[in-house]
């Protein structure tokens, strides 16, 4: 899939993952996809809430034990 960016937040706790997501979203164009993963589930929940309020759509959100994965699309 073209226009897919990836952000690895493994080892980061809030607010770093949300800040890094915001930074990446600011560089993205409408329609681009960002895949985010990490190992601090609370950060995944915070990213999801942030994205829903800031001009993007959550396409996928998964939690497996202590890891999370999000796929978002910039509107």
Protein Blocks (a to p, Z undefined) as FASTA:
>chain_A
ZZiacddfehiacfklmmmmmmmmmmpcehiacddddfbfklmmmmmmmmmmnopacfbd
cdehjaccdddddZZ
